Amino acid sequence: MSVIEVEHLSKVYNSRKAIDDVSFNVNKGDVLGFLGPNGAGKTTTMRILTCYMPSTEGTARIAGYDVFEESLEVRKRIGYLPESPPLYPEMTVESYLGFVAKIKGTPATQCKSQIEKVMEECNIGDVRKRIVRKLSKGYKQRVGLAQALLNDPEVLILDEPTIGLDPKQIHEVRSLIKSLASTRTVILSTHILPEVSMTCNRVVIINEGKVVAMDTPEGLAAQMKGAERIALTVDGPLDAIREKIQAIDEVMSIYAAEGGPDTPPSFTVECKLGTDLRPLLASTVVSQGWGLLELRGVSMSLEDVFINLTTQEPTEADSSQQ
Amino acid sequence: MRNILAIWQREMKSYFVSPIAYVVLTIFILVSGIFFYGYLMQIIQATMMQAQYGQGSQPIDVPGIVTRALLQTMSVLLLFIVPMLTMGLFAEEKKRGTIELLLTTPVGHFQAIAGKYLASLTFLLIMLLANAITTFPLYVYGEPDLMPILSGYLGMFLFGMALLSIGLFFSTLTENQIVAVIITFGVSLALFVIEQLSGSTTGVTRNVVNYLSVLSHLEDFVKGVVDTSHVIYYVTFAFVGLFLAYRSLESMRWKS
């Protein structure tokens, strides 16, 4: 059963569409990665899901409750970590968590044990008496995460949870998120791609307010791999090379990579799946008397998928969406 | 109720953890102390002059006179201080992003406003108590009529209550505390001096202007008269301020 159902969600700010007809479902126990460039509408979507602001159109339901009509029920069931952790700098970590536990309606008898639990989970027990203002960014982020975990929410909504952490902490937070996922449903937004393949089992890619892809990280990479790609660097005149290679039947497209005037031109050549063009390319280049500097097959990473889906150039977007 | 209490508690702590509470209290006590001393000296001089001219010493209510004069001065002091008590209530939450926490947990808008408003009222109460303590020596050496003094303090509390509610409202409008202070001060001041306009108006306008003035309702309290119409004025005033704050908080969700 879907814990989070988002249907045709749109949000308009002063006639600019921040998100446009976004729909997706998240099942219990899923970790959904919400991927997109800055300004794509990730935070807007999350704010609507957390009842912080209403949508212009469309509905969203969490655990069966509408975020607009039954916002109180929804707010009881979510833990939310906004982009910048919502901390009161003058409080100590412990009193801050105590305050959040109270306003989240944790029963008085359980407050203490809940706080202990989240402090242990987020590994912030050693700073419990410290004042929030004096904590490092990494600790602040973890206190923010601890706050979201209080009162055992069914659904966790995390806006860029690993931002500002050092590599070790990033690793810890990722494994924490993974361990949480067994009993909860998590949505996290990020623009760090490896994070998605490491922590999420579903990915939604959003660009300019629209969902452009939705799948598992592996499925997405496979689905996108509509063509074999070969990287090619040749010592020779750029235009002539391009023309010559374009003339080969099996080549679907060729892009010149950016480089300085002194570096030899590099290209990415795309051809049909299942064909290996490398021998043909090599002989073509050599027969022209150019120097073949590099020739290798490229596998498509999630990064390529992401860039493919979110870059402006229509030719790229079209070819990758088929 | 528990939410209101939690927010009240946090707000009180933040008053006393930040320098605001101490600065405000110190200045308030200092300035009201200076005025207290000044008024007391005036009376002493007046009575001494009376004695010199041999007019005999009629019994005068020194504590009553001084307290009344002091309360009138305090209304001006509150005009300056109240905006500082309310400026951060929502503006700071907005600036820090903690408003996002507050509005995405099961805290209702009403509870958030109530908790914060009660905290500012508590602080006002502390200020009035601190001020009452300054006048304590009067009661050691005199036997004042307590009722007019108490009604004066009640009036001052109601007056502060009204100003705090508009301060709270303006704090929801902006994330800049300075803007909140200035608007609150400006509007309070306008309502404070609007009485001056009544001289140049007649009839209904005059009545309306007089009724709107936050100051005209205070006079009776200081004289020792608790008139329900004045109580209703201040309570209504506070309700309007809080209602506007509630609406503003709601609309923030739509605008954000």
Contacts between the chains, C-beta under 8 A, distances in Angstrom:
chain1	res1	chain2	res2	distance
A	47	B	100	7.8
A	47	B	256	7.4
A	50	B	100	8.0
A	50	B	104	4.3
A	51	B	103	7.4
A	51	B	104	6.0
A	52	B	100	5.8
A	52	B	103	5.6
A	52	B	104	5.4
A	52	B	253	6.9
A	52	B	256	7.2
A	53	B	253	4.8
A	53	B	254	7.0
A	53	B	256	4.9
A	54	B	253	6.2
A	54	B	254	6.7
A	72	B	106	5.7
A	72	B	108	7.5
A	75	B	104	5.9
A	75	B	105	5.9
A	75	B	106	4.7
A	76	B	106	4.9
A	78	B	104	7.0
A	80	B	100	7.5
A	80	B	101	7.7
A	80	B	104	4.9
A	82	B	97	6.0
A	82	B	100	4.6
A	82	B	101	7.4
A	83	B	97	7.8
A	84	B	97	5.0
A	85	B	97	7.9
A	86	B	96	7.0
A	86	B	97	5.1
A	86	B	98	4.3
A	86	B	99	7.8
A	86	B	100	5.3
A	86	B	101	3.7
A	87	B	96	7.3
A	87	B	98	7.0
A	88	B	10	7.2
A	88	B	14	6.9
A	88	B	96	7.2
A	88	B	98	6.1
A	89	B	96	7.4
A	90	B	13	7.8
A	90	B	14	5.8
A	90	B	17	4.5
A	90	B	18	6.2
A	91	B	10	7.6
A	91	B	13	7.3
A	91	B	14	7.8
A	91	B	17	7.8
A	95	B	13	7.5
A	99	B	6	6.0
A	99	B	9	7.7
A	99	B	10	5.1
A	100	B	101	7.0
A	100	B	105	7.2
A	102	B	2	6.4
A	102	B	3	7.2
A	102	B	5	7.9
A	102	B	6	3.8
A	103	B	3	5.4
A	103	B	6	5.3
A	103	B	7	7.0
A	103	B	102	7.4
A	103	B	105	4.9
A	103	B	106	7.4
A	103	B	107	4.9
A	104	B	105	5.1
A	104	B	106	6.6
A	105	B	2	7.5
A	105	B	3	7.7
A	105	B	106	5.4
A	147	B	101	7.2
